[in-house]
């Protein structure tokens, strides 16, 4: 099988030149229900967020504000389509516990909350083409998580796609069914999205945390790389910074 890559198109960097995407690629992992120590880490991340934000305004946090501004620049109504990290944080701040899905999903969720960054995990043992974050043509297909109804993104909408199949709509709004992380997943790519004030150095540190937790709870072999306007493409076989 030919080597596969993940990339970000120039069109994204033209509007957001300082955007970086960390990519943790892990192969030969063993996924399944989260053990108690991993669930404890998830609950700690929830408690820490509630302590930091308390009854304050989540949207005043510069990390959340950066995504809200990015969505507005893209013509996305934030009141209707919240960035995924904001939606998750709001749920936690309302006092709700995130359900434990499986080890890989829980790792992504706890690190998203711990650092207030957008993270998306995709089962890459299910793909056959390169992955790319790019503007949509409008002809692509998307089936939202939990649905069987096919949608088509608006032309120009930022999507993460494999060919004409959309994995995530509106950059980091909602994932589809195509690359869901399941108990049977053996290979995964975590995207860690960084908009200022999140720096490349912090994305690298979060990537190292992600790889460490994957290997601690799921085994396998994990590597990390960073996509930027200077290096817009990396391999899904083994990312290198």
PyMOL commands that set and color helices and strands:
alter all, ss='L'
color gray80, all
select helices_A, chain A and resi 10-15+36-53+58-60+62-73+84-93+103-115+124-126+200-218
alter helices_A, ss='H'
color red, helices_A
select strands_A, chain A and resi 5-8+20-27+118-123+131-135+142-143+150-151+158-162+165-169+174-175+187-194+221-227+233-235
alter strands_A, ss='S'
color yellow, strands_A
deselect
rebuild
show_as cartoon
